[in-house]
Every structure is written in structure tokens, then in C-alpha cells.
Amino acid sequence: MPPPIALTIAGSDPSGGAGLQADLKTFHRFGCYGMSAVTLITAQNTQGVSRVDLLDPTVVLAQLEAVWCDLPPAAVKTGAIGSAALIEAVAGFLATRRGCPLIVDPVMISKHGHRLLPEDAVRALTEHLLPLASVVTPNWHEAGALTGGLVHNHADARRAAYALRATGAAAVLVKGGAGHDGLSADLLVDAEGELELPALRLASRATHGTGCTFAAALTAHLALGQPLREAAIRAKAFVHHAIATAPGLGGGVGPVNHWA
Ligand code: PXL
């Protein structure tokens, strides 16, 4: 049996901790065959982002067309897409090719605070991409930005999750990593209701790419045919372990352990 194919549509992080590099490593870790369509190229390391260059939408569409007809994916993930024009191009492509799970990680700001999505592109995300999503995985900041408010606590996160489901996303998983309590609890809202995913918060500097790695693990488990709730529980456990066993690389916000 060939392995399931997982495709990421995301930005490049040359330091290998986040972006499409984190996605490919995580797909590989779970036995999926990983493919990547590049949307933007960052220049960065664990200490900061020095440059972001967006690719032309036609360049992204050409990559998607090339791989889709020859190696149809079992699950697709989106990461940093970079502009309203790019989001509209990607969503337009995916709208005509439904049928496999779509995991939308609404990447907006890097761990260093560098903006990866301009504010005027947030609306393109909610209007065009979220309605296609099987699951969308915002952190508290992104959940607030996508719903036109601020998320400061678990009650805000719950409200934002329901508001995001109203955009047409089949499920919403709001990550609780930005909280200050000892439990970094995520909240999943799907057609069946709510599922809380608690995990002991780790005091670690190695959090570069945690969001990408989590969404990529979720994508891999869905590509392998697991139900969403099971996939979410496993992805959460994986990221926790990946932070706990981080390799200690770089002088700044270091990468997690993608072999965890
Ligand atoms: O973790 C968010 C993220 C996504 N994609 C790219 C990134 C980052 C964070 O640095 O660089 C390309």
C-alpha cells in the first residue's frame, strides 16, 4: 500500500522549525508522503525574521495544478499564505477540488512578532478559505482577529470558536497556548459539540513552529483516516512531547523536536 499523501500550502522557513519545513518533517514522522506548494519565502532564524517575499499567485497555482492531477492528496493543510490575492487564488483552486480534509492554520504573526498576513487579508481568509475548512486552528490572537474582537480567556475563546463555525468551517480548534494558567487547554468545537484538550503547560523557549507542527500532525492523522477528535488528541500529545524534547538549537526561540 502506498502511504497517504499530505499536501501543505505554506511559507518557507529556511531555519526548518516552522512553515512548510515543519509540515514536511511532521508528515514524514507520521508515515505520510509530504508535498509542499510554496506561497512565500521568509528569511529567518530562531532570533528573528529579516525578510518576507510573496510569490505570485500564478506561481502557487502552477504548483497546485502540477501536483494535484498526478499525486492527489488525502489531506491538505494551509499555513502562511501572505496576501488577499494569494488566499483568493488558493481558495478558488481548493473550492473546485473538495473531497479530502482541509486544515486551515490561519497564520498571522510569527513567534518573533513579525506579521505574515496583512490586516486587509484577514477578510479574504474568513470569506474564501474558512468556508472550505474541515477544521481551522487559530491561537487566541488569531481567533480574535478573525472574529473582530479580542480573546483574553477561555470564555472569549469559546465565543470565538462558535463565531468561526458560523463562517462555514466544519470544526474549529482554538489553541490555548497563549493563556497563563497551568493548563494550556485547547477547545475543539465540531458538529457533535465541544471537546476540551488540556495539557500541562511547559515552560520552554522552544516554541518556534509549534502551531505549524500541531496543524501538520492533525493533517497527517486525518490523511491516515482517523476521525477528527482522535486526530486532535494525538496531535496535541505530539506537540507537547515535541516541545518537551526540543533539540536545543539556535540562540533564540528554538525549534521543537519533529521526531518526537
Ligand atoms: O509558525 C507560524 C509560521 C508559519 N509559516 C512560516 C513561518 C512561521 C513562523 O515563523 O515562518 C513560514
Boltz pocket constraint, residues with backbone or C-beta under 6 A from the ligand:
constraints:
  - pocket:
      binder: B
      contacts: [[A, 10], [A, 11], [A, 12], [A, 13], [A, 18], [A, 19], [A, 20], [A, 40], [A, 42], [A, 44], [A, 79], [A, 80], [A, 107], [A, 109], [A, 110], [A, 111], [A, 116], [A, 208], [A, 209], [A, 210], [A, 211], [A, 212]]
      max_distance: 6.0
